[in-house]
């Protein structure tokens, strides 16, 4: 498992665990970011991380993306 903040652009990953309290988990849940969900990292170039989940694109700050643990999928 690695933090989402360390995933290279273009990679697909599965969310394994979200670290943090209820507030953080609830905020991510409202964005549709759940454990077990597969997402694609569209851009990870030093600023916010742009991800794709289904037809939606989301920007996550580096701090919160460091708390999302993922594994790469094929």
PDB file of N, H, CA, C and O in Angstrom:
ATOM      1  N   UNK A   1       0.842  -1.187   0.000  1.00  0.00           N
ATOM      2  CA  UNK A   1       0.000   0.000   0.000  1.00  0.00           C
ATOM      3  C   UNK A   1       0.882   1.243   0.000  1.00  0.00           C
ATOM      4  O   UNK A   1       1.899   1.304   0.691  1.00  0.00           O
ATOM      5  N   UNK A   2       0.479   2.207  -0.772  1.00  0.00           N
ATOM      6  H   UNK A   2      -0.347   2.157  -1.333  1.00  0.00           H
ATOM      7  CA  UNK A   2       1.186   3.485  -0.792  1.00  0.00           C
ATOM      8  C   UNK A   2       0.156   4.613  -0.716  1.00  0.00           C
ATOM      9  O   UNK A   2      -1.009   4.413  -1.059  1.00  0.00           O
ATOM     10  N   UNK A   3       0.580   5.795  -0.271  1.00  0.00           N
ATOM     11  H   UNK A   3       1.526   5.958   0.008  1.00  0.00           H
ATOM     12  CA  UNK A   3      -0.363   6.919  -0.251  1.00  0.00           C
ATOM     13  C   UNK A   3      -0.704   7.360  -1.675  1.00  0.00           C
ATOM     14  O   UNK A   3       0.131   7.282  -2.576  1.00  0.00           O
ATOM     15  N   UNK A   4      -1.910   7.812  -1.861  1.00  0.00           N
ATOM     16  H   UNK A   4      -2.589   7.875  -1.130  1.00  0.00           H
ATOM     17  CA  UNK A   4      -2.350   8.302  -3.172  1.00  0.00           C
ATOM     18  C   UNK A   4      -1.439   9.417  -3.670  1.00  0.00           C
ATOM     19  O   UNK A   4      -1.248   9.575  -4.876  1.00  0.00           O
ATOM     20  N   UNK A   5      -0.887  10.176  -2.757  1.00  0.00           N
ATOM     21  H   UNK A   5      -1.042  10.048  -1.778  1.00  0.00           H
ATOM     22  CA  UNK A   5      -0.017  11.300  -3.135  1.00  0.00           C
ATOM     23  C   UNK A   5       1.264  10.845  -3.832  1.00  0.00           C
ATOM     24  O   UNK A   5       1.956  11.670  -4.428  1.00  0.00           O
ATOM     25  N   UNK A   6       1.598   9.548  -3.772  1.00  0.00           N
ATOM     26  H   UNK A   6       1.035   8.878  -3.287  1.00  0.00           H
ATOM     27  CA  UNK A   6       2.835   9.051  -4.382  1.00  0.00           C
ATOM     28  C   UNK A   6       2.589   8.296  -5.690  1.00  0.00           C
ATOM     29  O   UNK A   6       3.527   7.759  -6.280  1.00  0.00           O
ATOM     30  N   UNK A   7       1.348   8.251  -6.140  1.00  0.00           N
ATOM     31  H   UNK A   7       0.586   8.686  -5.661  1.00  0.00           H
ATOM     32  CA  UNK A   7       1.010   7.517  -7.362  1.00  0.00           C
ATOM     33  C   UNK A   7       1.287   8.395  -8.574  1.00  0.00           C
ATOM     34  O   UNK A   7       0.955   9.580  -8.582  1.00  0.00           O
ATOM     35  N   UNK A   8       1.897   7.808  -9.592  1.00  0.00           N
ATOM     36  H   UNK A   8       2.168   6.845  -9.584  1.00  0.00           H
ATOM     37  CA  UNK A   8       2.213   8.548 -10.813  1.00  0.00           C
ATOM     38  C   UNK A   8       0.956   8.801 -11.631  1.00  0.00           C
ATOM     39  O   UNK A   8      -0.018   8.053 -11.546  1.00  0.00           O
ATOM     40  N   UNK A   9       0.992   9.852 -12.412  1.00  0.00           N
ATOM     41  H   UNK A   9       1.783  10.460 -12.481  1.00  0.00           H
ATOM     42  CA  UNK A   9      -0.118  10.186 -13.303  1.00  0.00           C
ATOM     43  C   UNK A   9      -0.386   9.028 -14.259  1.00  0.00           C
ATOM     44  O   UNK A   9       0.537   8.362 -14.728  1.00  0.00           O
ATOM     45  N   UNK A  10      -1.660   8.805 -14.535  1.00  0.00           N
ATOM     46  H   UNK A  10      -2.410   9.346 -14.155  1.00  0.00           H
ATOM     47  CA  UNK A  10      -2.066   7.770 -15.488  1.00  0.00           C
ATOM     48  C   UNK A  10      -2.320   6.407 -14.876  1.00  0.00           C
ATOM     49  O   UNK A  10      -2.825   5.516 -15.559  1.00  0.00           O
ATOM     50  N   UNK A  11      -1.986   6.219 -13.616  1.00  0.00           N
ATOM     51  H   UNK A  11      -1.576   6.943 -13.061  1.00  0.00           H
ATOM     52  CA  UNK A  11      -2.146   4.908 -12.965  1.00  0.00           C
ATOM     53  C   UNK A  11      -3.558   4.736 -12.403  1.00  0.00           C
ATOM     54  O   UNK A  11      -4.179   5.692 -11.938  1.00  0.00           O
ATOM     55  N   UNK A  12      -4.049   3.495 -12.458  1.00  0.00           N
ATOM     56  H   UNK A  12      -3.544   2.719 -12.836  1.00  0.00           H
ATOM     57  CA  UNK A  12      -5.313   3.143 -11.812  1.00  0.00           C
ATOM     58  C   UNK A  12      -4.998   2.474 -10.493  1.00  0.00           C
ATOM     59  O   UNK A  12      -4.103   1.633 -10.408  1.00  0.00           O
ATOM     60  N   UNK A  13      -5.733   2.852  -9.470  1.00  0.00           N
ATOM     61  H   UNK A  13      -6.459   3.535  -9.539  1.00  0.00           H
ATOM     62  CA  UNK A  13      -5.488   2.318  -8.137  1.00  0.00           C
ATOM     63  C   UNK A  13      -6.814   2.005  -7.451  1.00  0.00           C
ATOM     64  O   UNK A  13      -7.857   2.562  -7.793  1.00  0.00           O
ATOM     65  N   UNK A  14      -6.749   1.110  -6.486  1.00  0.00           N
ATOM     66  H   UNK A  14      -5.902   0.658  -6.208  1.00  0.00           H
ATOM     67  CA  UNK A  14      -7.901   0.779  -5.640  1.00  0.00           C
ATOM     68  C   UNK A  14      -7.638   1.364  -4.255  1.00  0.00           C
ATOM     69  O   UNK A  14      -6.540   1.238  -3.713  1.00  0.00           O
ATOM     70  N   UNK A  15      -8.640   1.992  -3.704  1.00  0.00           N
ATOM     71  H   UNK A  15      -9.532   2.095  -4.145  1.00  0.00           H
ATOM     72  CA  UNK A  15      -8.513   2.573  -2.367  1.00  0.00           C
ATOM     73  C   UNK A  15      -8.628   1.450  -1.346  1.00  0.00           C
ATOM     74  O   UNK A  15      -9.636   0.745  -1.296  1.00  0.00           O
ATOM     75  N   UNK A  16      -7.601   1.290  -0.542  1.00  0.00           N
ATOM     76  H   UNK A  16      -6.782   1.863  -0.582  1.00  0.00           H
ATOM     77  CA  UNK A  16      -7.556   0.236   0.469  1.00  0.00           C
ATOM     78  C   UNK A  16      -8.009   0.756   1.827  1.00  0.00           C
ATOM     79  O   UNK A  16      -8.807   0.113   2.509  1.00  0.00           O
ATOM     80  N   UNK A  17      -7.501   1.913   2.216  1.00  0.00           N
ATOM     81  H   UNK A  17      -6.853   2.435   1.663  1.00  0.00           H
ATOM     82  CA  UNK A  17      -7.820   2.435   3.547  1.00  0.00           C
ATOM     83  C   UNK A  17      -7.747   3.949   3.531  1.00  0.00           C
ATOM     84  O   UNK A  17      -6.906   4.535   2.848  1.00  0.00           O
ATOM     85  N   UNK A  18      -8.623   4.571   4.281  1.00  0.00           N
ATOM     86  H   UNK A  18      -9.306   4.096   4.835  1.00  0.00           H
ATOM     87  CA  UNK A  18      -8.600   6.020   4.451  1.00  0.00           C
ATOM     88  C   UNK A  18      -8.285   6.293   5.911  1.00  0.00           C
ATOM     89  O   UNK A  18      -9.020   5.872   6.805  1.00  0.00           O
ATOM     90  N   UNK A  19      -7.189   7.000   6.146  1.00  0.00           N
ATOM     91  H   UNK A  19      -6.592   7.342   5.419  1.00  0.00           H
ATOM     92  CA  UNK A  19      -6.767   7.320   7.505  1.00  0.00           C
ATOM     93  C   UNK A  19      -7.398   8.638   7.935  1.00  0.00           C
ATOM     94  O   UNK A  19      -7.518   9.570   7.140  1.00  0.00           O
ATOM     95  N   UNK A  20      -7.793   8.703   9.186  1.00  0.00           N
ATOM     96  H   UNK A  20      -7.695   7.946   9.832  1.00  0.00           H
ATOM     97  CA  UNK A  20      -8.330   9.954   9.690  1.00  0.00           C
ATOM     98  C   UNK A  20      -9.596   9.731  10.490  1.00  0.00           C
ATOM     99  O   UNK A  20     -10.074   8.609  10.657  1.00  0.00           O
ATOM    100  N   UNK A  21     -10.112  10.829  10.972  1.00  0.00           N
ATOM    101  H   UNK A  21      -9.724  11.741  10.836  1.00  0.00           H
ATOM    102  CA  UNK A  21     -11.305  10.785  11.807  1.00  0.00           C
ATOM    103  C   UNK A  21     -12.583  10.765  10.987  1.00  0.00           C
ATOM    104  O   UNK A  21     -12.562  10.725   9.757  1.00  0.00           O
ATOM    105  N   UNK A  22     -13.689  10.793  11.704  1.00  0.00           N
ATOM    106  H   UNK A  22     -13.706  10.826  12.703  1.00  0.00           H
ATOM    107  CA  UNK A  22     -14.996  10.743  11.047  1.00  0.00           C
ATOM    108  C   UNK A  22     -15.205  11.888  10.074  1.00  0.00           C
ATOM    109  O   UNK A  22     -15.795  11.698   9.010  1.00  0.00           O
ATOM    110  N   UNK A  23     -14.727  13.074  10.428  1.00  0.00           N
ATOM    111  H   UNK A  23     -14.248  13.228  11.292  1.00  0.00           H
ATOM    112  CA  UNK A  23     -14.926  14.247   9.576  1.00  0.00           C
ATOM    113  C   UNK A  23     -14.288  14.066   8.212  1.00  0.00           C
ATOM    114  O   UNK A  23     -14.908  14.338   7.183  1.00  0.00           O
ATOM    115  N   UNK A  24     -13.052  13.608   8.210  1.00  0.00           N
ATOM    116  H   UNK A  24     -12.549  13.387   9.046  1.00  0.00           H
ATOM    117  CA  UNK A  24     -12.343  13.404   6.940  1.00  0.00           C
ATOM    118  C   UNK A  24     -13.015  12.304   6.121  1.00  0.00           C
ATOM    119  O   UNK A  24     -13.215  12.450   4.916  1.00  0.00           O
ATOM    120  N   UNK A  25     -13.357  11.211   6.783  1.00  0.00           N
ATOM    121  H   UNK A  25     -13.194  11.092   7.763  1.00  0.00           H
ATOM    122  CA  UNK A  25     -13.977  10.098   6.068  1.00  0.00           C
ATOM    123  C   UNK A  25     -15.342  10.510   5.508  1.00  0.00           C
ATOM    124  O   UNK A  25     -15.694  10.138   4.388  1.00  0.00           O
ATOM    125  N   UNK A  26     -16.101  11.272   6.282  1.00  0.00           N
ATOM    126  H   UNK A  26     -15.815  11.574   7.191  1.00  0.00           H
ATOM    127  CA  UNK A  26     -17.407  11.731   5.822  1.00  0.00           C
ATOM    128  C   UNK A  26     -17.265  12.656   4.614  1.00  0.00           C
ATOM    129  O   UNK A  26     -18.041  12.566   3.663  1.00  0.00           O
ATOM    130  N   UNK A  27     -16.273  13.543   4.656  1.00  0.00           N
ATOM    131  H   UNK A  27     -15.642  13.616   5.429  1.00  0.00           H
ATOM    132  CA  UNK A  27     -16.036  14.465   3.545  1.00  0.00           C
ATOM    133  C   UNK A  27     -15.709  13.694   2.269  1.00  0.00           C
ATOM    134  O   UNK A  27     -16.232  14.007   1.199  1.00  0.00           O
ATOM    135  N   UNK A  28     -14.844  12.688   2.383  1.00  0.00           N
ATOM    136  H   UNK A  28     -14.419  12.434   3.251  1.00  0.00           H
ATOM    137  CA  UNK A  28     -14.483  11.884   1.211  1.00  0.00           C
ATOM    138  C   UNK A  28     -15.658  11.040   0.739  1.00  0.00           C
ATOM    139  O   UNK A  28     -15.847  10.835  -0.460  1.00  0.00           O
ATOM    140  N   UNK A  29     -16.446  10.551   1.694  1.00  0.00           N
ATOM    141  H   UNK A  29     -16.292  10.718   2.668  1.00  0.00           H
ATOM    142  CA  UNK A  29     -17.636   9.773   1.352  1.00  0.00           C
ATOM    143  C   UNK A  29     -18.605  10.614   0.529  1.00  0.00           C
ATOM    144  O   UNK A  29     -19.210  10.115  -0.420  1.00  0.00           O
ATOM    145  N   UNK A  30     -18.755  11.883   0.885  1.00  0.00           N
ATOM    146  H   UNK A  30     -18.264  12.289   1.656  1.00  0.00           H
ATOM    147  CA  UNK A  30     -19.644  12.778   0.141  1.00  0.00           C
ATOM    148  C   UNK A  30     -19.143  13.013  -1.278  1.00  0.00           C
ATOM    149  O   UNK A  30     -19.929  13.323  -2.173  1.00  0.00           O
ATOM    150  N   UNK A  31     -17.838  12.866  -1.485  1.00  0.00           N
ATOM    151  H   UNK A  31     -17.199  12.613  -0.758  1.00  0.00           H
ATOM    152  CA  UNK A  31     -17.265  13.002  -2.825  1.00  0.00           C
ATOM    153  C   UNK A  31     -17.300  11.680  -3.587  1.00  0.00           C
ATOM    154  O   UNK A  31     -16.924  11.620  -4.757  1.00  0.00           O
ATOM    155  N   UNK A  32     -17.752  10.625  -2.917  1.00  0.00           N
ATOM    156  H   UNK A  32     -18.058  10.673  -1.966  1.00  0.00           H
ATOM    157  CA  UNK A  32     -17.823   9.314  -3.559  1.00  0.00           C
ATOM    158  C   UNK A  32     -16.525   8.544  -3.503  1.00  0.00           C
ATOM    159  O   UNK A  32     -16.336   7.580  -4.246  1.00  0.00           O
ATOM    160  N   UNK A  33     -15.633   8.960  -2.631  1.00  0.00           N
ATOM    161  H   UNK A  33     -15.787   9.742  -2.028  1.00  0.00           H
ATOM    162  CA  UNK A  33     -14.353   8.270  -2.479  1.00  0.00           C
ATOM    163  C   UNK A  33     -14.475   7.300  -1.306  1.00  0.00           C
ATOM    164  O   UNK A  33     -14.511   7.700  -0.143  1.00  0.00           O
ATOM    165  N   UNK A  34     -14.535   6.018  -1.647  1.00  0.00           N
ATOM    166  H   UNK A  34     -14.505   5.693  -2.592  1.00  0.00           H
ATOM    167  CA  UNK A  34     -14.787   4.974  -0.658  1.00  0.00           C
ATOM    168  C   UNK A  34     -13.698   3.922  -0.715  1.00  0.00           C
ATOM    169  O   UNK A  34     -13.035   3.753  -1.738  1.00  0.00           O
ATOM    170  N   UNK A  35     -13.519   3.226   0.376  1.00  0.00           N
ATOM    171  H   UNK A  35     -14.058   3.363   1.208  1.00  0.00           H
ATOM    172  CA  UNK A  35     -12.605   2.082   0.370  1.00  0.00           C
ATOM    173  C   UNK A  35     -13.143   1.035  -0.591  1.00  0.00           C
ATOM    174  O   UNK A  35     -14.342   0.756  -0.604  1.00  0.00           O
ATOM    175  N   UNK A  36     -12.264   0.459  -1.391  1.00  0.00           N
ATOM    176  H   UNK A  36     -11.290   0.686  -1.380  1.00  0.00           H
ATOM    177  CA  UNK A  36     -12.656  -0.540  -2.382  1.00  0.00           C
ATOM    178  C   UNK A  36     -12.919   0.046  -3.755  1.00  0.00           C
ATOM    179  O   UNK A  36     -12.995  -0.685  -4.743  1.00  0.00           O
ATOM    180  N   UNK A  37     -13.057   1.365  -3.821  1.00  0.00           N
ATOM    181  H   UNK A  37     -12.994   1.958  -3.019  1.00  0.00           H
ATOM    182  CA  UNK A  37     -13.328   2.050  -5.093  1.00  0.00           C
ATOM    183  C   UNK A  37     -12.060   2.111  -5.951  1.00  0.00           C
ATOM    184  O   UNK A  37     -10.960   2.286  -5.428  1.00  0.00           O
ATOM    185  N   UNK A  38     -12.220   1.966  -7.263  1.00  0.00           N
ATOM    186  H   UNK A  38     -13.114   1.823  -7.688  1.00  0.00           H
ATOM    187  CA  UNK A  38     -11.089   2.107  -8.179  1.00  0.00           C
ATOM    188  C   UNK A  38     -11.136   3.499  -8.799  1.00  0.00           C
ATOM    189  O   UNK A  38     -12.181   3.947  -9.271  1.00  0.00           O
ATOM    190  N   UNK A  39      -9.997   4.170  -8.789  1.00  0.00           N
ATOM    191  H   UNK A  39      -9.148   3.806  -8.405  1.00  0.00           H
ATOM    192  CA  UNK A  39      -9.889   5.522  -9.339  1.00  0.00           C
ATOM    193  C   UNK A  39      -8.666   5.584 -10.236  1.00  0.00           C
ATOM    194  O   UNK A  39      -7.798   4.712 -10.179  1.00  0.00           O
ATOM    195  N   UNK A  40      -8.601   6.612 -11.061  1.00  0.00           N
ATOM    196  H   UNK A  40      -9.305   7.320 -11.108  1.00  0.00           H
ATOM    197  CA  UNK A  40      -7.416   6.833 -11.895  1.00  0.00           C
ATOM    198  C   UNK A  40      -6.821   8.188 -11.547  1.00  0.00           C
ATOM    199  O   UNK A  40      -7.541   9.175 -11.400  1.00  0.00           O
ATOM    200  N   UNK A  41      -5.512   8.224 -11.418  1.00  0.00           N
ATOM    201  H   UNK A  41      -4.928   7.422 -11.538  1.00  0.00           H
ATOM    202  CA  UNK A  41      -4.807   9.483 -11.167  1.00  0.00           C
ATOM    203  C   UNK A  41      -4.530  10.133 -12.516  1.00  0.00           C
ATOM    204  O   UNK A  41      -3.761   9.610 -13.323  1.00  0.00           O
ATOM    205  N   UNK A  42      -5.161  11.271 -12.751  1.00  0.00           N
ATOM    206  H   UNK A  42      -5.786  11.695 -12.096  1.00  0.00           H
ATOM    207  CA  UNK A  42      -4.983  11.970 -14.027  1.00  0.00           C
ATOM    208  C   UNK A  42      -3.763  12.877 -13.995  1.00  0.00           C
ATOM    209  O   UNK A  42      -3.052  13.005 -14.992  1.00  0.00           O
ATOM    210  N   UNK A  43      -3.520  13.507 -12.848  1.00  0.00           N
ATOM    211  H   UNK A  43      -4.098  13.402 -12.038  1.00  0.00           H
ATOM    212  CA  UNK A  43      -2.374  14.408 -12.739  1.00  0.00           C
ATOM    213  C   UNK A  43      -1.845  14.411 -11.310  1.00  0.00           C
ATOM    214  O   UNK A  43      -2.602  14.569 -10.353  1.00  0.00           O
ATOM    215  N   UNK A  44      -0.554  14.239 -11.186  1.00  0.00           N
ATOM    216  H   UNK A  44       0.061  14.111 -11.964  1.00  0.00           H
ATOM    217  CA  UNK A  44       0.115  14.341  -9.891  1.00  0.00           C
ATOM    218  C   UNK A  44       1.444  15.029 -10.143  1.00  0.00           C
ATOM    219  O   UNK A  44       2.496  14.391 -10.201  1.00  0.00           O
ATOM    220  N   UNK A  45       1.374  16.328 -10.291  1.00  0.00           N
ATOM    221  H   UNK A  45       0.520  16.846 -10.244  1.00  0.00           H
ATOM    222  CA  UNK A  45       2.554  17.094 -10.698  1.00  0.00           C
ATOM    223  C   UNK A  45       2.958  18.127  -9.656  1.00  0.00           C
ATOM    224  O   UNK A  45       3.435  19.205 -10.010  1.00  0.00           O
ATOM    225  N   UNK A  46       2.776  17.819  -8.389  1.00  0.00           N
ATOM    226  H   UNK A  46       2.388  16.943  -8.101  1.00  0.00           H
ATOM    227  CA  UNK A  46       3.260  18.722  -7.344  1.00  0.00           C
ATOM    228  C   UNK A  46       2.179  19.550  -6.676  1.00  0.00           C
ATOM    229  O   UNK A  46       2.343  19.921  -5.514  1.00  0.00           O
ATOM    230  N   UNK A  47       1.088  19.856  -7.348  1.00  0.00           N
ATOM    231  H   UNK A  47       0.954  19.554  -8.292  1.00  0.00           H
ATOM    232  CA  UNK A  47      -0.025  20.606  -6.759  1.00  0.00           C
ATOM    233  C   UNK A  47      -1.102  19.638  -6.325  1.00  0.00           C
ATOM    234  O   UNK A  47      -0.809  18.517  -5.909  1.00  0.00           O
ATOM    235  N   UNK A  48      -2.346  20.065  -6.420  1.00  0.00           N
ATOM    236  H   UNK A  48      -2.585  20.976  -6.758  1.00  0.00           H
ATOM    237  CA  UNK A  48      -3.433  19.138  -6.119  1.00  0.00           C
ATOM    238  C   UNK A  48      -3.391  17.926  -7.048  1.00  0.00           C
ATOM    239  O   UNK A  48      -2.939  18.018  -8.189  1.00  0.00           O
ATOM    240  N   UNK A  49      -3.860  16.813  -6.550  1.00  0.00           N
ATOM    241  H   UNK A  49      -4.227  16.739  -5.623  1.00  0.00           H
ATOM    242  CA  UNK A  49      -3.905  15.582  -7.349  1.00  0.00           C
ATOM    243  C   UNK A  49      -5.277  15.513  -8.006  1.00  0.00           C
ATOM    244  O   UNK A  49      -6.309  15.601  -7.340  1.00  0.00           O
ATOM    245  N   UNK A  50      -5.266  15.355  -9.316  1.00  0.00           N
ATOM    246  H   UNK A  50      -4.428  15.284  -9.857  1.00  0.00           H
ATOM    247  CA  UNK A  50      -6.517  15.254 -10.071  1.00  0.00           C
ATOM    248  C   UNK A  50      -6.800  13.779 -10.301  1.00  0.00           C
ATOM    249  O   UNK A  50      -5.977  13.049 -10.854  1.00  0.00           O
ATOM    250  N   UNK A  51      -7.990  13.351  -9.860  1.00  0.00           N
ATOM    251  H   UNK A  51      -8.658  13.943  -9.410  1.00  0.00           H
ATOM    252  CA  UNK A  51      -8.364  11.943 -10.042  1.00  0.00           C
ATOM    253  C   UNK A  51      -9.656  11.856 -10.843  1.00  0.00           C
ATOM    254  O   UNK A  51     -10.429  12.810 -10.935  1.00  0.00           O
ATOM    255  N   UNK A  52      -9.855  10.687 -11.413  1.00  0.00           N
ATOM    256  H   UNK A  52      -9.227   9.912 -11.338  1.00  0.00           H
ATOM    257  CA  UNK A  52     -11.081  10.402 -12.143  1.00  0.00           C
ATOM    258  C   UNK A  52     -11.771   9.242 -11.450  1.00  0.00           C
ATOM    259  O   UNK A  52     -11.161   8.206 -11.184  1.00  0.00           O
ATOM    260  N   UNK A  53     -13.056   9.429 -11.160  1.00  0.00           N
ATOM    261  H   UNK A  53     -13.552  10.270 -11.376  1.00  0.00           H
ATOM    262  CA  UNK A  53     -13.875   8.357 -10.574  1.00  0.00           C
ATOM    263  C   UNK A  53     -15.142   8.306 -11.407  1.00  0.00           C
ATOM    264  O   UNK A  53     -15.992   9.192 -11.314  1.00  0.00           O
ATOM    265  N   UNK A  54     -15.266   7.276 -12.214  1.00  0.00           N
ATOM    266  H   UNK A  54     -14.575   6.556 -12.289  1.00  0.00           H
ATOM    267  CA  UNK A  54     -16.396   7.228 -13.145  1.00  0.00           C
ATOM    268  C   UNK A  54     -16.262   8.358 -14.149  1.00  0.00           C
ATOM    269  O   UNK A  54     -15.217   8.508 -14.781  1.00  0.00           O
ATOM    270  N   UNK A  55     -17.303   9.146 -14.298  1.00  0.00           N
ATOM    271  H   UNK A  55     -18.152   9.023 -13.784  1.00  0.00           H
ATOM    272  CA  UNK A  55     -17.265  10.284 -15.218  1.00  0.00           C
ATOM    273  C   UNK A  55     -16.869  11.578 -14.520  1.00  0.00           C
ATOM    274  O   UNK A  55     -16.802  12.627 -15.161  1.00  0.00           O
ATOM    275  N   UNK A  56     -16.610  11.523 -13.236  1.00  0.00           N
ATOM    276  H   UNK A  56     -16.665  10.671 -12.716  1.00  0.00           H
ATOM    277  CA  UNK A  56     -16.284  12.720 -12.465  1.00  0.00           C
ATOM    278  C   UNK A  56     -14.773  12.897 -12.322  1.00  0.00           C
ATOM    279  O   UNK A  56     -14.023  11.924 -12.239  1.00  0.00           O
ATOM    280  N   UNK A  57     -14.353  14.140 -12.296  1.00  0.00           N
ATOM    281  H   UNK A  57     -14.963  14.930 -12.364  1.00  0.00           H
ATOM    282  CA  UNK A  57     -12.965  14.484 -12.021  1.00  0.00           C
ATOM    283  C   UNK A  57     -12.939  15.301 -10.737  1.00  0.00           C
ATOM    284  O   UNK A  57     -13.735  16.223 -10.553  1.00  0.00           O
ATOM    285  N   UNK A  58     -12.014  14.948  -9.854  1.00  0.00           N
ATOM    286  H   UNK A  58     -11.368  14.199 -10.004  1.00  0.00           H
ATOM    287  CA  UNK A  58     -11.916  15.612  -8.562  1.00  0.00           C
ATOM    288  C   UNK A  58     -10.487  16.046  -8.313  1.00  0.00           C
ATOM    289  O   UNK A  58      -9.546  15.376  -8.741  1.00  0.00           O
ATOM    290  N   UNK A  59     -10.321  17.157  -7.626  1.00  0.00           N
ATOM    291  H   UNK A  59     -11.085  17.700  -7.279  1.00  0.00           H
ATOM    292  CA  UNK A  59      -9.000  17.619  -7.204  1.00  0.00           C
ATOM    293  C   UNK A  59      -8.892  17.438  -5.697  1.00  0.00           C
ATOM    294  O   UNK A  59      -9.745  17.907  -4.943  1.00  0.00           O
ATOM    295  N   UNK A  60      -7.847  16.762  -5.268  1.00  0.00           N
ATOM    296  H   UNK A  60      -7.154  16.382  -5.881  1.00  0.00           H
ATOM    297  CA  UNK A  60      -7.604  16.535  -3.841  1.00  0.00           C
ATOM    298  C   UNK A  60      -6.299  17.195  -3.448  1.00  0.00           C
ATOM    299  O   UNK A  60      -5.313  17.120  -4.181  1.00  0.00           O
ATOM    300  N   UNK A  61      -6.291  17.840  -2.294  1.00  0.00           N
ATOM    301  H   UNK A  61      -7.092  17.901  -1.698  1.00  0.00           H
ATOM    302  CA  UNK A  61      -5.063  18.424  -1.781  1.00  0.00           C
ATOM    303  C   UNK A  61      -4.060  17.330  -1.418  1.00  0.00           C
ATOM    304  O   UNK A  61      -4.423  16.173  -1.205  1.00  0.00           O
ATOM    305  N   UNK A  62      -2.804  17.724  -1.355  1.00  0.00           N
ATOM    306  H   UNK A  62      -2.509  18.664  -1.529  1.00  0.00           H
ATOM    307  CA  UNK A  62      -1.751  16.742  -1.078  1.00  0.00           C
ATOM    308  C   UNK A  62      -1.899  16.153   0.329  1.00  0.00           C
ATOM    309  O   UNK A  62      -1.620  14.971   0.535  1.00  0.00           O
ATOM    310  N   UNK A  63      -2.329  16.952   1.280  1.00  0.00           N
ATOM    311  H   UNK A  63      -2.556  17.912   1.113  1.00  0.00           H
ATOM    312  CA  UNK A  63      -2.477  16.466   2.654  1.00  0.00           C
ATOM    313  C   UNK A  63      -3.492  15.344   2.759  1.00  0.00           C
ATOM    314  O   UNK A  63      -3.214  14.294   3.340  1.00  0.00           O
ATOM    315  N   UNK A  64      -4.663  15.568   2.196  1.00  0.00           N
ATOM    316  H   UNK A  64      -4.889  16.420   1.724  1.00  0.00           H
ATOM    317  CA  UNK A  64      -5.711  14.537   2.290  1.00  0.00           C
ATOM    318  C   UNK A  64      -5.361  13.339   1.416  1.00  0.00           C
ATOM    319  O   UNK A  64      -5.688  12.204   1.763  1.00  0.00           O
ATOM    320  N   UNK A  65      -4.700  13.579   0.289  1.00  0.00           N
ATOM    321  H   UNK A  65      -4.435  14.501   0.007  1.00  0.00           H
ATOM    322  CA  UNK A  65      -4.343  12.447  -0.578  1.00  0.00           C
ATOM    323  C   UNK A  65      -3.247  11.589   0.053  1.00  0.00           C
ATOM    324  O   UNK A  65      -3.082  10.422  -0.302  1.00  0.00           O
ATOM    325  N   UNK A  66      -2.501  12.174   0.989  1.00  0.00           N
ATOM    326  H   UNK A  66      -2.635  13.122   1.278  1.00  0.00           H
ATOM    327  CA  UNK A  66      -1.478  11.389   1.693  1.00  0.00           C
ATOM    328  C   UNK A  66      -2.120  10.431   2.705  1.00  0.00           C
ATOM    329  O   UNK A  66      -1.489   9.465   3.135  1.00  0.00           O
ATOM    330  N   UNK A  67      -3.367  10.700   3.079  1.00  0.00           N
ATOM    331  H   UNK A  67      -3.880  11.485   2.730  1.00  0.00           H
ATOM    332  CA  UNK A  67      -4.084   9.862   4.049  1.00  0.00           C
ATOM    333  C   UNK A  67      -4.910   8.764   3.386  1.00  0.00           C
ATOM    334  O   UNK A  67      -5.554   7.970   4.071  1.00  0.00           O
ATOM    335  N   UNK A  68      -4.893   8.718   2.058  1.00  0.00           N
ATOM    336  H   UNK A  68      -4.369   9.364   1.502  1.00  0.00           H
ATOM    337  CA  UNK A  68      -5.635   7.696   1.323  1.00  0.00           C
ATOM    338  C   UNK A  68      -4.629   6.660   0.843  1.00  0.00           C
ATOM    339  O   UNK A  68      -3.773   6.958   0.011  1.00  0.00           O
ATOM    340  N   UNK A  69      -4.733   5.446   1.370  1.00  0.00           N
ATOM    341  H   UNK A  69      -5.428   5.204   2.046  1.00  0.00           H
ATOM    342  CA  UNK A  69      -3.797   4.376   1.011  1.00  0.00           C
ATOM    343  C   UNK A  69      -4.401   3.540  -0.112  1.00  0.00           C
ATOM    344  O   UNK A  69      -5.570   3.156  -0.064  1.00  0.00           O
ATOM    345  N   UNK A  70      -3.580   3.269  -1.119  1.00  0.00           N
ATOM    346  H   UNK A  70      -2.631   3.581  -1.158  1.00  0.00           H
ATOM    347  CA  UNK A  70      -4.079   2.600  -2.316  1.00  0.00           C
ATOM    348  C   UNK A  70      -3.130   1.487  -2.745  1.00  0.00           C
ATOM    349  O   UNK A  70      -1.999   1.388  -2.270  1.00  0.00           O
ATOM    350  N   UNK A  71      -3.627   0.654  -3.657  1.00  0.00           N
ATOM    351  H   UNK A  71      -4.546   0.735  -4.043  1.00  0.00           H
ATOM    352  CA  UNK A  71      -2.774  -0.326  -4.317  1.00  0.00           C
ATOM    353  C   UNK A  71      -3.056  -0.238  -5.807  1.00  0.00           C
ATOM    354  O   UNK A  71      -4.180   0.043  -6.222  1.00  0.00           O
ATOM    355  N   UNK A  72      -2.035  -0.477  -6.600  1.00  0.00           N
ATOM    356  H   UNK A  72      -1.122  -0.705  -6.263  1.00  0.00           H
ATOM    357  CA  UNK A  72      -2.175  -0.370  -8.042  1.00  0.00           C
ATOM    358  C   UNK A  72      -2.974  -1.552  -8.575  1.00  0.00           C
ATOM    359  O   UNK A  72      -2.825  -2.676  -8.094  1.00  0.00           O
ATOM    360  N   UNK A  73      -3.818  -1.299  -9.566  1.00  0.00           N
ATOM    361  H   UNK A  73      -3.939  -0.386  -9.956  1.00  0.00           H
ATOM    362  CA  UNK A  73      -4.562  -2.352 -10.245  1.00  0.00           C
ATOM    363  C   UNK A  73      -4.138  -2.362 -11.708  1.00  0.00           C
ATOM    364  O   UNK A  73      -3.633  -1.367 -12.228  1.00  0.00           O
ATOM    365  N   UNK A  74      -4.348  -3.481 -12.352  1.00  0.00           N
ATOM    366  H   UNK A  74      -4.759  -4.289 -11.929  1.00  0.00           H
ATOM    367  CA  UNK A  74      -3.945  -3.613 -13.762  1.00  0.00           C
ATOM    368  C   UNK A  74      -4.972  -3.030 -14.690  1.00  0.00           C
ATOM    369  O   UNK A  74      -4.791  -3.057 -15.907  1.00  0.00           O
TER     370      UNK A  74
END
